[in-house]
Amino acid sequence: MGIVASIEEPKAIRAILVHFAKHGARDEAHYRPGPRGPPAAAA
């Protein structure tokens, strides 16, 4: 996983944080898939 974007404009950051304060974050934003098993052995 890597960073693909960065929000640095203070006005935009403030707007995002105000939105989360009013509406909360969606549950889907915190979804993480379960662990995977080991890779299949090559035949």
mmCIF entry with sequence, helices, sheets and N, C-alpha, C, O atoms, coordinates in Angstrom:
data_MODEL
# 
_entry.id   MODEL 
# 
_entity.id                         1 
_entity.type                       polymer 
_entity.pdbx_number_of_molecules   1 
# 
_entity_poly.entity_id                      1 
_entity_poly.type                           'polypeptide(L)' 
_entity_poly.nstd_linkage                   no 
_entity_poly.nstd_monomer                   no 
_entity_poly.pdbx_seq_one_letter_code       MGIVASIEEPKAIRAILVHFAKHGARDEAHYRPGPRGPPAAAA 
_entity_poly.pdbx_seq_one_letter_code_can   MGIVASIEEPKAIRAILVHFAKHGARDEAHYRPGPRGPPAAAA 
_entity_poly.pdbx_strand_id                 A 
# 
loop_
_entity_poly_seq.entity_id 
_entity_poly_seq.num 
_entity_poly_seq.mon_id 
_entity_poly_seq.hetero 
1 1  MET n 
1 2  GLY n 
1 3  ILE n 
1 4  VAL n 
1 5  ALA n 
1 6  SER n 
1 7  ILE n 
1 8  GLU n 
1 9  GLU n 
1 10 PRO n 
1 11 LYS n 
1 12 ALA n 
1 13 ILE n 
1 14 ARG n 
1 15 ALA n 
1 16 ILE n 
1 17 LEU n 
1 18 VAL n 
1 19 HIS n 
1 20 PHE n 
1 21 ALA n 
1 22 LYS n 
1 23 HIS n 
1 24 GLY n 
1 25 ALA n 
1 26 ARG n 
1 27 ASP n 
1 28 GLU n 
1 29 ALA n 
1 30 HIS n 
1 31 TYR n 
1 32 ARG n 
1 33 PRO n 
1 34 GLY n 
1 35 PRO n 
1 36 ARG n 
1 37 GLY n 
1 38 PRO n 
1 39 PRO n 
1 40 ALA n 
1 41 ALA n 
1 42 ALA n 
1 43 ALA n 
# 
_struct_asym.id          A 
_struct_asym.entity_id   1 
# 
loop_
_struct_conf.conf_type_id 
_struct_conf.id 
_struct_conf.pdbx_PDB_helix_id 
_struct_conf.beg_label_comp_id 
_struct_conf.beg_label_asym_id 
_struct_conf.beg_label_seq_id 
_struct_conf.pdbx_beg_PDB_ins_code 
_struct_conf.end_label_comp_id 
_struct_conf.end_label_asym_id 
_struct_conf.end_label_seq_id 
_struct_conf.pdbx_end_PDB_ins_code 
_struct_conf.beg_auth_comp_id 
_struct_conf.beg_auth_asym_id 
_struct_conf.beg_auth_seq_id 
_struct_conf.end_auth_comp_id 
_struct_conf.end_auth_asym_id 
_struct_conf.end_auth_seq_id 
_struct_conf.pdbx_PDB_helix_class 
_struct_conf.details 
_struct_conf.pdbx_PDB_helix_length 
HELX_P HELX_P1 AA1 PRO A 10 ? HIS A 23 ? PRO A 10 HIS A 23 1 ? 14 
HELX_P HELX_P2 AA2 ASP A 27 ? HIS A 30 ? ASP A 27 HIS A 30 5 ? 4  
# 
_struct_conf_type.id          HELX_P 
_struct_conf_type.criteria    ? 
_struct_conf_type.reference   ? 
# 
loop_
_atom_site.group_PDB 
_atom_site.id 
_atom_site.type_symbol 
_atom_site.label_atom_id 
_atom_site.label_alt_id 
_atom_site.label_comp_id 
_atom_site.label_asym_id 
_atom_site.label_entity_id 
_atom_site.label_seq_id 
_atom_site.pdbx_PDB_ins_code 
_atom_site.Cartn_x 
_atom_site.Cartn_y 
_atom_site.Cartn_z 
_atom_site.occupancy 
_atom_site.B_iso_or_equiv 
_atom_site.pdbx_formal_charge 
_atom_site.auth_seq_id 
_atom_site.auth_comp_id 
_atom_site.auth_asym_id 
_atom_site.auth_atom_id 
_atom_site.pdbx_PDB_model_num 
ATOM 1   N N  . MET A 1 1  ? 0.843   -1.161  0.000   1.00 0.00 ? 1  MET A N  1 
ATOM 2   C CA . MET A 1 1  ? 0.000   0.000   0.000   1.00 0.00 ? 1  MET A CA 1 
ATOM 3   C C  . MET A 1 1  ? 0.891   1.228   0.000   1.00 0.00 ? 1  MET A C  1 
ATOM 4   O O  . MET A 1 1  ? 1.917   1.261   0.680   1.00 0.00 ? 1  MET A O  1 
ATOM 5   N N  . GLY A 1 2  ? 0.505   2.216   -0.750  1.00 0.00 ? 2  GLY A N  1 
ATOM 6   C CA . GLY A 1 2  ? 1.297   3.435   -0.801  1.00 0.00 ? 2  GLY A CA 1 
ATOM 7   C C  . GLY A 1 2  ? 0.409   4.655   -0.888  1.00 0.00 ? 2  GLY A C  1 
ATOM 8   O O  . GLY A 1 2  ? -0.788  4.544   -1.150  1.00 0.00 ? 2  GLY A O  1 
ATOM 9   N N  . ILE A 1 3  ? 0.987   5.803   -0.672  1.00 0.00 ? 3  ILE A N  1 
ATOM 10  C CA . ILE A 1 3  ? 0.255   7.064   -0.746  1.00 0.00 ? 3  ILE A CA 1 
ATOM 11  C C  . ILE A 1 3  ? 0.040   7.407   -2.215  1.00 0.00 ? 3  ILE A C  1 
ATOM 12  O O  . ILE A 1 3  ? 0.987   7.393   -3.002  1.00 0.00 ? 3  ILE A O  1 
ATOM 13  N N  . VAL A 1 4  ? -1.196  7.713   -2.584  1.00 0.00 ? 4  VAL A N  1 
ATOM 14  C CA . VAL A 1 4  ? -1.496  8.085   -3.962  1.00 0.00 ? 4  VAL A CA 1 
ATOM 15  C C  . VAL A 1 4  ? -1.904  9.548   -4.077  1.00 0.00 ? 4  VAL A C  1 
ATOM 16  O O  . VAL A 1 4  ? -1.942  10.095  -5.180  1.00 0.00 ? 4  VAL A O  1 
ATOM 17  N N  . ALA A 1 5  ? -2.213  10.194  -2.940  1.00 0.00 ? 5  ALA A N  1 
ATOM 18  C CA . ALA A 1 5  ? -2.597  11.603  -2.967  1.00 0.00 ? 5  ALA A CA 1 
ATOM 19  C C  . ALA A 1 5  ? -2.346  12.212  -1.596  1.00 0.00 ? 5  ALA A C  1 
ATOM 20  O O  . ALA A 1 5  ? -2.274  11.513  -0.585  1.00 0.00 ? 5  ALA A O  1 
ATOM 21  N N  . SER A 1 6  ? -2.218  13.510  -1.589  1.00 0.00 ? 6  SER A N  1 
ATOM 22  C CA . SER A 1 6  ? -2.006  14.240  -0.339  1.00 0.00 ? 6  SER A CA 1 
ATOM 23  C C  . SER A 1 6  ? -2.827  15.516  -0.390  1.00 0.00 ? 6  SER A C  1 
ATOM 24  O O  . SER A 1 6  ? -2.736  16.277  -1.353  1.00 0.00 ? 6  SER A O  1 
ATOM 25  N N  . ILE A 1 7  ? -3.623  15.753  0.634   1.00 0.00 ? 7  ILE A N  1 
ATOM 26  C CA . ILE A 1 7  ? -4.411  16.981  0.714   1.00 0.00 ? 7  ILE A CA 1 
ATOM 27  C C  . ILE A 1 7  ? -3.642  17.934  1.614   1.00 0.00 ? 7  ILE A C  1 
ATOM 28  O O  . ILE A 1 7  ? -3.428  17.645  2.792   1.00 0.00 ? 7  ILE A O  1 
ATOM 29  N N  . GLU A 1 8  ? -3.227  19.063  1.069   1.00 0.00 ? 8  GLU A N  1 
ATOM 30  C CA . GLU A 1 8  ? -2.401  19.995  1.822   1.00 0.00 ? 8  GLU A CA 1 
ATOM 31  C C  . GLU A 1 8  ? -3.037  21.372  1.978   1.00 0.00 ? 8  GLU A C  1 
ATOM 32  O O  . GLU A 1 8  ? -2.547  22.197  2.750   1.00 0.00 ? 8  GLU A O  1 
ATOM 33  N N  . GLU A 1 9  ? -4.113  21.624  1.259   1.00 0.00 ? 9  GLU A N  1 
ATOM 34  C CA . GLU A 1 9  ? -4.787  22.917  1.332   1.00 0.00 ? 9  GLU A CA 1 
ATOM 35  C C  . GLU A 1 9  ? -5.590  23.000  2.632   1.00 0.00 ? 9  GLU A C  1 
ATOM 36  O O  . GLU A 1 9  ? -6.522  22.217  2.818   1.00 0.00 ? 9  GLU A O  1 
ATOM 37  N N  . PRO A 1 10 ? -5.256  23.926  3.536   1.00 0.00 ? 10 PRO A N  1 
ATOM 38  C CA . PRO A 1 10 ? -5.944  24.010  4.827   1.00 0.00 ? 10 PRO A CA 1 
ATOM 39  C C  . PRO A 1 10 ? -7.467  24.132  4.714   1.00 0.00 ? 10 PRO A C  1 
ATOM 40  O O  . PRO A 1 10 ? -8.196  23.554  5.520   1.00 0.00 ? 10 PRO A O  1 
ATOM 41  N N  . LYS A 1 11 ? -7.945  24.877  3.723   1.00 0.00 ? 11 LYS A N  1 
ATOM 42  C CA . LYS A 1 11 ? -9.401  25.049  3.559   1.00 0.00 ? 11 LYS A CA 1 
ATOM 43  C C  . LYS A 1 11 ? -10.068 23.712  3.220   1.00 0.00 ? 11 LYS A C  1 
ATOM 44  O O  . LYS A 1 11 ? -11.151 23.416  3.726   1.00 0.00 ? 11 LYS A O  1 
ATOM 45  N N  . ALA A 1 12 ? -9.438  22.911  2.376   1.00 0.00 ? 12 ALA A N  1 
ATOM 46  C CA . ALA A 1 12 ? -9.986  21.599  2.007   1.00 0.00 ? 12 ALA A CA 1 
ATOM 47  C C  . ALA A 1 12 ? -9.952  20.652  3.198   1.00 0.00 ? 12 ALA A C  1 
ATOM 48  O O  . ALA A 1 12 ? -10.906 19.909  3.428   1.00 0.00 ? 12 ALA A O  1 
ATOM 49  N N  . ILE A 1 13 ? -8.865  20.673  3.952   1.00 0.00 ? 13 ILE A N  1 
ATOM 50  C CA . ILE A 1 13 ? -8.751  19.810  5.134   1.00 0.00 ? 13 ILE A CA 1 
ATOM 51  C C  . ILE A 1 13 ? -9.837  20.156  6.135   1.00 0.00 ? 13 ILE A C  1 
ATOM 52  O O  . ILE A 1 13 ? -10.485 19.267  6.687   1.00 0.00 ? 13 ILE A O  1 
ATOM 53  N N  . ARG A 1 14 ? -10.037 21.448  6.371   1.00 0.00 ? 14 ARG A N  1 
ATOM 54  C CA . ARG A 1 14 ? -11.060 21.899  7.297   1.00 0.00 ? 14 ARG A CA 1 
ATOM 55  C C  . ARG A 1 14 ? -12.444 21.428  6.853   1.00 0.00 ? 14 ARG A C  1 
ATOM 56  O O  . ARG A 1 14 ? -13.235 20.974  7.680   1.00 0.00 ? 14 ARG A O  1 
ATOM 57  N N  . ALA A 1 15 ? -12.741 21.530  5.567   1.00 0.00 ? 15 ALA A N  1 
ATOM 58  C CA . ALA A 1 15 ? -14.040 21.103  5.046   1.00 0.00 ? 15 ALA A CA 1 
ATOM 59  C C  . ALA A 1 15 ? -14.255 19.602  5.254   1.00 0.00 ? 15 ALA A C  1 
ATOM 60  O O  . ALA A 1 15 ? -15.353 19.176  5.611   1.00 0.00 ? 15 ALA A O  1 
ATOM 61  N N  . ILE A 1 16 ? -13.231 18.816  5.036   1.00 0.00 ? 16 ILE A N  1 
ATOM 62  C CA . ILE A 1 16 ? -13.330 17.366  5.235   1.00 0.00 ? 16 ILE A CA 1 
ATOM 63  C C  . ILE A 1 16 ? -13.579 17.043  6.707   1.00 0.00 ? 16 ILE A C  1 
ATOM 64  O O  . ILE A 1 16 ? -14.443 16.227  7.028   1.00 0.00 ? 16 ILE A O  1 
ATOM 65  N N  . LEU A 1 17 ? -12.825 17.679  7.599   1.00 0.00 ? 17 LEU A N  1 
ATOM 66  C CA . LEU A 1 17 ? -12.980 17.413  9.024   1.00 0.00 ? 17 LEU A CA 1 
ATOM 67  C C  . LEU A 1 17 ? -14.346 17.864  9.544   1.00 0.00 ? 17 LEU A C  1 
ATOM 68  O O  . LEU A 1 17 ? -14.931 17.199  10.399  1.00 0.00 ? 17 LEU A O  1 
ATOM 69  N N  . VAL A 1 18 ? -14.854 18.980  9.037   1.00 0.00 ? 18 VAL A N  1 
ATOM 70  C CA . VAL A 1 18 ? -16.193 19.435  9.428   1.00 0.00 ? 18 VAL A CA 1 
ATOM 71  C C  . VAL A 1 18 ? -17.237 18.426  8.961   1.00 0.00 ? 18 VAL A C  1 
ATOM 72  O O  . VAL A 1 18 ? -18.182 18.127  9.690   1.00 0.00 ? 18 VAL A O  1 
ATOM 73  N N  . HIS A 1 19 ? -17.071 17.907  7.759   1.00 0.00 ? 19 HIS A N  1 
ATOM 74  C CA . HIS A 1 19 ? -18.010 16.903  7.242   1.00 0.00 ? 19 HIS A CA 1 
ATOM 75  C C  . HIS A 1 19 ? -18.021 15.666  8.139   1.00 0.00 ? 19 HIS A C  1 
ATOM 76  O O  . HIS A 1 19 ? -19.090 15.173  8.497   1.00 0.00 ? 19 HIS A O  1 
ATOM 77  N N  . PHE A 1 20 ? -16.848 15.165  8.502   1.00 0.00 ? 20 PHE A N  1 
ATOM 78  C CA . PHE A 1 20 ? -16.777 13.992  9.381   1.00 0.00 ? 20 PHE A CA 1 
ATOM 79  C C  . PHE A 1 20 ? -17.375 14.286  10.753  1.00 0.00 ? 20 PHE A C  1 
ATOM 80  O O  . PHE A 1 20 ? -18.024 13.422  11.343  1.00 0.00 ? 20 PHE A O  1 
ATOM 81  N N  . ALA A 1 21 ? -17.164 15.486  11.263  1.00 0.00 ? 21 ALA A N  1 
ATOM 82  C CA . ALA A 1 21 ? -17.719 15.854  12.565  1.00 0.00 ? 21 ALA A CA 1 
ATOM 83  C C  . ALA A 1 21 ? -19.245 15.846  12.515  1.00 0.00 ? 21 ALA A C  1 
ATOM 84  O O  . ALA A 1 21 ? -19.894 15.437  13.478  1.00 0.00 ? 21 ALA A O  1 
ATOM 85  N N  . LYS A 1 22 ? -19.818 16.294  11.405  1.00 0.00 ? 22 LYS A N  1 
ATOM 86  C CA . LYS A 1 22 ? -21.280 16.349  11.273  1.00 0.00 ? 22 LYS A CA 1 
ATOM 87  C C  . LYS A 1 22 ? -21.884 14.987  10.968  1.00 0.00 ? 22 LYS A C  1 
ATOM 88  O O  . LYS A 1 22 ? -22.906 14.617  11.548  1.00 0.00 ? 22 LYS A O  1 
ATOM 89  N N  . HIS A 1 23 ? -21.263 14.239  10.065  1.00 0.00 ? 23 HIS A N  1 
ATOM 90  C CA . HIS A 1 23 ? -21.867 13.016  9.530   1.00 0.00 ? 23 HIS A CA 1 
ATOM 91  C C  . HIS A 1 23 ? -21.188 11.733  9.985   1.00 0.00 ? 23 HIS A C  1 
ATOM 92  O O  . HIS A 1 23 ? -21.762 10.653  9.843   1.00 0.00 ? 23 HIS A O  1 
ATOM 93  N N  . GLY A 1 24 ? -19.992 11.827  10.525  1.00 0.00 ? 24 GLY A N  1 
ATOM 94  C CA . GLY A 1 24 ? -19.237 10.635  10.908  1.00 0.00 ? 24 GLY A CA 1 
ATOM 95  C C  . GLY A 1 24 ? -18.651 9.954   9.683   1.00 0.00 ? 24 GLY A C  1 
ATOM 96  O O  . GLY A 1 24 ? -19.013 10.263  8.548   1.00 0.00 ? 24 GLY A O  1 
ATOM 97  N N  . ALA A 1 25 ? -17.755 9.039   9.929   1.00 0.00 ? 25 ALA A N  1 
ATOM 98  C CA . ALA A 1 25 ? -17.150 8.267   8.847   1.00 0.00 ? 25 ALA A CA 1 
ATOM 99  C C  . ALA A 1 25 ? -18.007 7.041   8.592   1.00 0.00 ? 25 ALA A C  1 
ATOM 100 O O  . ALA A 1 25 ? -18.593 6.493   9.526   1.00 0.00 ? 25 ALA A O  1 
ATOM 101 N N  . ARG A 1 26 ? -18.088 6.607   7.362   1.00 0.00 ? 26 ARG A N  1 
ATOM 102 C CA . ARG A 1 26 ? -18.873 5.420   7.018   1.00 0.00 ? 26 ARG A CA 1 
ATOM 103 C C  . ARG A 1 26 ? -18.147 4.167   7.479   1.00 0.00 ? 26 ARG A C  1 
ATOM 104 O O  . ARG A 1 26 ? -16.917 4.126   7.501   1.00 0.00 ? 26 ARG A O  1 
ATOM 105 N N  . ASP A 1 27 ? -18.915 3.140   7.848   1.00 0.00 ? 27 ASP A N  1 
ATOM 106 C CA . ASP A 1 27 ? -18.318 1.877   8.286   1.00 0.00 ? 27 ASP A CA 1 
ATOM 107 C C  . ASP A 1 27 ? -17.436 1.263   7.208   1.00 0.00 ? 27 ASP A C  1 
ATOM 108 O O  . ASP A 1 27 ? -16.426 0.634   7.521   1.00 0.00 ? 27 ASP A O  1 
ATOM 109 N N  . GLU A 1 28 ? -17.809 1.440   5.931   1.00 0.00 ? 28 GLU A N  1 
ATOM 110 C CA . GLU A 1 28 ? -17.039 0.853   4.836   1.00 0.00 ? 28 GLU A CA 1 
ATOM 111 C C  . GLU A 1 28 ? -15.625 1.416   4.774   1.00 0.00 ? 28 GLU A C  1 
ATOM 112 O O  . GLU A 1 28 ? -14.722 0.773   4.240   1.00 0.00 ? 28 GLU A O  1 
ATOM 113 N N  . ALA A 1 29 ? -15.433 2.609   5.318   1.00 0.00 ? 29 ALA A N  1 
ATOM 114 C CA . ALA A 1 29 ? -14.104 3.217   5.281   1.00 0.00 ? 29 ALA A CA 1 
ATOM 115 C C  . ALA A 1 29 ? -13.127 2.461   6.179   1.00 0.00 ? 29 ALA A C  1 
ATOM 116 O O  . ALA A 1 29 ? -11.912 2.588   6.027   1.00 0.00 ? 29 ALA A O  1 
ATOM 117 N N  . HIS A 1 30 ? -13.654 1.682   7.104   1.00 0.00 ? 30 HIS A N  1 
ATOM 118 C CA . HIS A 1 30 ? -12.798 0.965   8.042   1.00 0.00 ? 30 HIS A CA 1 
ATOM 119 C C  . HIS A 1 30 ? -12.733 -0.528  7.732   1.00 0.00 ? 30 HIS A C  1 
ATOM 120 O O  . HIS A 1 30 ? -12.254 -1.315  8.548   1.00 0.00 ? 30 HIS A O  1 
ATOM 121 N N  . TYR A 1 31 ? -13.211 -0.914  6.560   1.00 0.00 ? 31 TYR A N  1 
ATOM 122 C CA . TYR A 1 31 ? -13.221 -2.332  6.180   1.00 0.00 ? 31 TYR A CA 1 
ATOM 123 C C  . TYR A 1 31 ? -11.806 -2.806  5.872   1.00 0.00 ? 31 TYR A C  1 
ATOM 124 O O  . TYR A 1 31 ? -11.060 -2.151  5.145   1.00 0.00 ? 31 TYR A O  1 
ATOM 125 N N  . ARG A 1 32 ? -11.460 -3.931  6.426   1.00 0.00 ? 32 ARG A N  1 
ATOM 126 C CA . ARG A 1 32 ? -10.202 -4.583  6.076   1.00 0.00 ? 32 ARG A CA 1 
ATOM 127 C C  . ARG A 1 32 ? -10.498 -6.054  5.837   1.00 0.00 ? 32 ARG A C  1 
ATOM 128 O O  . ARG A 1 32 ? -11.144 -6.695  6.667   1.00 0.00 ? 32 ARG A O  1 
ATOM 129 N N  . PRO A 1 33 ? -10.042 -6.596  4.726   1.00 0.00 ? 33 PRO A N  1 
ATOM 130 C CA . PRO A 1 33 ? -10.287 -8.017  4.462   1.00 0.00 ? 33 PRO A CA 1 
ATOM 131 C C  . PRO A 1 33 ? -9.566  -8.898  5.478   1.00 0.00 ? 33 PRO A C  1 
ATOM 132 O O  . PRO A 1 33 ? -8.575  -8.488  6.082   1.00 0.00 ? 33 PRO A O  1 
ATOM 133 N N  . GLY A 1 34 ? -10.075 -10.110 5.656   1.00 0.00 ? 34 GLY A N  1 
ATOM 134 C CA . GLY A 1 34 ? -9.467  -11.051 6.581   1.00 0.00 ? 34 GLY A CA 1 
ATOM 135 C C  . GLY A 1 34 ? -8.128  -11.556 6.064   1.00 0.00 ? 34 GLY A C  1 
ATOM 136 O O  . GLY A 1 34 ? -7.792  -11.339 4.900   1.00 0.00 ? 34 GLY A O  1 
ATOM 137 N N  . PRO A 1 35 ? -7.373  -12.215 6.904   1.00 0.00 ? 35 PRO A N  1 
ATOM 138 C CA . PRO A 1 35 ? -6.067  -12.722 6.465   1.00 0.00 ? 35 PRO A CA 1 
ATOM 139 C C  . PRO A 1 35 ? -6.215  -13.811 5.410   1.00 0.00 ? 35 PRO A C  1 
ATOM 140 O O  . PRO A 1 35 ? -7.203  -14.546 5.396   1.00 0.00 ? 35 PRO A O  1 
ATOM 141 N N  . ARG A 1 36 ? -5.231  -13.907 4.533   1.00 0.00 ? 36 ARG A N  1 
ATOM 142 C CA . ARG A 1 36 ? -5.235  -14.933 3.495   1.00 0.00 ? 36 ARG A CA 1 
ATOM 143 C C  . ARG A 1 36 ? -4.332  -16.080 3.924   1.00 0.00 ? 36 ARG A C  1 
ATOM 144 O O  . ARG A 1 36 ? -3.444  -15.926 4.763   1.00 0.00 ? 36 ARG A O  1 
ATOM 145 N N  . GLY A 1 37 ? -4.587  -17.225 3.323   1.00 0.00 ? 37 GLY A N  1 
ATOM 146 C CA . GLY A 1 37 ? -3.731  -18.378 3.570   1.00 0.00 ? 37 GLY A CA 1 
ATOM 147 C C  . GLY A 1 37 ? -2.447  -18.263 2.766   1.00 0.00 ? 37 GLY A C  1 
ATOM 148 O O  . GLY A 1 37 ? -2.283  -17.316 1.997   1.00 0.00 ? 37 GLY A O  1 
ATOM 149 N N  . PRO A 1 38 ? -1.539  -19.208 2.932   1.00 0.00 ? 38 PRO A N  1 
ATOM 150 C CA . PRO A 1 38 ? -0.289  -19.174 2.173   1.00 0.00 ? 38 PRO A CA 1 
ATOM 151 C C  . PRO A 1 38 ? -0.583  -19.422 0.680   1.00 0.00 ? 38 PRO A C  1 
ATOM 152 O O  . PRO A 1 38 ? -1.597  -20.031 0.338   1.00 0.00 ? 38 PRO A O  1 
ATOM 153 N N  . PRO A 1 39 ? 0.300   -18.953 -0.190  1.00 0.00 ? 39 PRO A N  1 
ATOM 154 C CA . PRO A 1 39 ? 0.093   -19.168 -1.627  1.00 0.00 ? 39 PRO A CA 1 
ATOM 155 C C  . PRO A 1 39 ? 0.145   -20.667 -1.968  1.00 0.00 ? 39 PRO A C  1 
ATOM 156 O O  . PRO A 1 39 ? 0.810   -21.458 -1.299  1.00 0.00 ? 39 PRO A O  1 
ATOM 157 N N  . ALA A 1 40 ? -0.568  -21.014 -3.013  1.00 0.00 ? 40 ALA A N  1 
ATOM 158 C CA . ALA A 1 40 ? -0.586  -22.410 -3.460  1.00 0.00 ? 40 ALA A CA 1 
ATOM 159 C C  . ALA A 1 40 ? 0.796   -22.798 -3.985  1.00 0.00 ? 40 ALA A C  1 
ATOM 160 O O  . ALA A 1 40 ? 1.471   -21.997 -4.633  1.00 0.00 ? 40 ALA A O  1 
ATOM 161 N N  . ALA A 1 41 ? 1.200   -24.005 -3.707  1.00 0.00 ? 41 ALA A N  1 
ATOM 162 C CA . ALA A 1 41 ? 2.504   -24.501 -4.190  1.00 0.00 ? 41 ALA A CA 1 
ATOM 163 C C  . ALA A 1 41 ? 2.458   -24.707 -5.702  1.00 0.00 ? 41 ALA A C  1 
ATOM 164 O O  . ALA A 1 41 ? 1.447   -25.162 -6.238  1.00 0.00 ? 41 ALA A O  1 
ATOM 165 N N  . ALA A 1 42 ? 3.536   -24.379 -6.381  1.00 0.00 ? 42 ALA A N  1 
ATOM 166 C CA . ALA A 1 42 ? 3.622   -24.574 -7.826  1.00 0.00 ? 42 ALA A CA 1 
ATOM 167 C C  . ALA A 1 42 ? 3.711   -26.063 -8.125  1.00 0.00 ? 42 ALA A C  1 
ATOM 168 O O  . ALA A 1 42 ? 4.405   -26.809 -7.435  1.00 0.00 ? 42 ALA A O  1 
ATOM 169 N N  . ALA A 1 43 ? 2.998   -26.483 -9.164  1.00 0.00 ? 43 ALA A N  1 
ATOM 170 C CA . ALA A 1 43 ? 2.986   -27.918 -9.517  1.00 0.00 ? 43 ALA A CA 1 
ATOM 171 C C  . ALA A 1 43 ? 4.169   -28.317 -10.361 1.00 0.00 ? 43 ALA A C  1 
ATOM 172 O O  . ALA A 1 43 ? 4.296   -29.483 -10.734 1.00 0.00 ? 43 ALA A O  1 
# 
